[in-house]
Amino acid sequence: MATRSVVYVVDDDASVRKSLDRLIRSAGLAVETFASARDFLAGHHPDLPACLLLDIEMPEITGLELQKKLTALNQYLPIIFITGFGNVPKSVQAMKAGAFDFLEKPFEATTLLDTIHRAIHHDIQIRHQNEELAAIRKRSDSLTNREREVFELVAAGMLNKQIAFQLGITEATIKLHRARIMQKMGAQSLADLVRLAERLK
Amino acid sequence: MKIKELKESGQERKQSVVETREHLPISDAIPERTQTAEALFHERERLAAIINGTNIGTWEWNIQTGETIFNNRWAEIIGYTLDELAPVSIETWMKFAHPDDLQLSGELLERHFRGDLDYYECESRMKHKSGDWVWVLDRGKVASWTEDGKPLLMFGTHLDLTARKQAEEVLRQSEELHRTTLQTAMDGFWMADTQGRLLEVNETYSRMSGYSLEELRAMCIPDLEVVETATDTADHMQKLMAQGEDRFETRHRRKDGSIFPIEISVQYHPIGGGRMVAFLRDITENKLTEQTLRRQREELSHVGRLATVGEFAASIAHEIHQPLTAILNNAQAAQRFLSAEIPEIAEVQEAIQDIIADDRRAAEVIRHLRLFLKREEADRTLLDINSIIGEVLTMLHGELQDRNVLVTPDLNPGLPHVQGGRIELQQVLMNLILNGCDAMIGVDGKQRRIRIKTSVTEPDSITIAVQDSGTGLADNAIDRVFEHFYTTKRDGLGIGLPISRSIIAAHGGRIWAANNPDGGATFYFTLPITEKSL
């Protein structure tokens, strides 16, 4: 894992928290532990790739409530729920709300570490996709209104001639616009451009 | 009294009118008036003032000729002036009077002329100039007779009754409104006198009680009241008269003999010799709701008790689970730190320290549990197992009814007492009874029956048997039902019987199951008879 990443642990039981911290560190991962959902919300770093190991049963704000809160804050984070024995209904609820996975206590170290690795990998991918999308957005924002119009029609599969007719300008001007659009969007080909338009949708 | 005055004034008036007609010029000749004339004049003034003051119309009628004389007020009552009505005769009256009333008036006059009535009095309508009918009280008396005994002159008055009639109409409408309100009220209504006789009853109460309105109006409160005796009711009414109002619950008997609960809100009004005005509400539904609530509470307490066992177990499990999880994590972390290229001994040492601490924590949980159980043991008292069975059956009453299970207790009345924990033994019994119910879920067409028998079967212990008429136990199940997490039920947890077994074992007794020769299973348990109770 080349990028710097962190594993958050939120559990109200001090000894479980400490043992998880140690176990995760033994795999060479950075860990930050929190005793409550409140502490976590105040102390985590939303910009770092991460995953969250979350106790489903906690006083005050429960694990499920923290999950909801993060969704509401639009902060995506893969969550691995830790559940006690036989808490299937809550686990199902957590999965339906978009949890990455859940582990029943007590769990094998390999299972835990494997799940953590997958979760962080997933987060990095998601973050990468989001960054890419943000870059494309930024580029498309640099288009003029006319260029955006032409871009949309090109992406819809229209020929220069048709676009010229629809917009009431000459084909030569359309060609100029297209060249500018390709350049601004960083597209190598028409196929590239269509792909970019798809992602912007 | 008034009538007498009228009679007198009528007589005098007859004279005065005669005077007026015949001697009108007299008034112009006041200077020459004699003493009699002066007296007559004063008398006339006085009468005119009275008539004016009472605001009544007057009439004089020569029955033989039909000639009439009316005063201004007579005409005014029907919106005219005398000039407008001129020339007047008895026809004028007949023209303005309502045809129906005219007929009645004619009949009354005739009776008066015959001597059946001392005077004539009739309320009748007259056509007002505006087209409306106005009510007048028409009164009069024959003042003189012809020589052959026929009525000759009659004098009378018209009193405008419109205002009174309107007031009466308003009153009538208001009464009708009240009556309608009472009749359509959701609550029953009564008005009774101080003897408890029903004077007024509405439809709602009639429907509630099954008696017709006529029947009810001939009844007294004690005819309906179930809880209070007639004497009680009399006392209650005395109290009510003193305090003015009351609100209470009682029960009434319907015509068909059935009894229904009722809430009564009653007020005493000291009018017309004293009236009790009561609103009565059938509270059968409330009572049913109360019963349901009570049953739910009972069920909840039972569920609560069962839940306590489950919750207690879950909480113990959690408390031991946490340190076990930490121990496993730490041990695995230590393993990993040791097997690293450069073993991190410091981390391993810390991990081992934590493992020791978590192990002690788990042991502490178990020690607490032991203390808790000891305390339970300390709570043991001398118990009558028969009364505990009674308590459990009360708690399960609703459940058993819902499941259509008939319980027949067969309790040995001379059962010696045993030393034990009341709640624990309740739980065992509840468990066995509910298990029996579950075993009979599939039984149709046969009475679902649970028999509970207590007896002294061994010299030093009592035996309690809970026998069901269900499907019985499979041979391999008989030995395993008391094992943890063994269940033959779809939703069973497999903890009820193991818990029961631990409880009975802690009491120094035994528990076992056997199939009945005629179907179903019986669960038995024994409890030692304590020396104190022997």
Interface residues (C-beta under 8 A of the other chain):
Chain A: D13 S15 V16 K18 S19 L20 R22 L23 R25 S26 A27 G84 F85 K105 P106 F107 E108 A109
Chain B: A317 H318 H321 Q322 P323 L324 T325 A326 I327 L328 N329 N330 Q332 A333 Q335 R336 F337 A340 E347 E350 A351 D354 A357 D358 R361
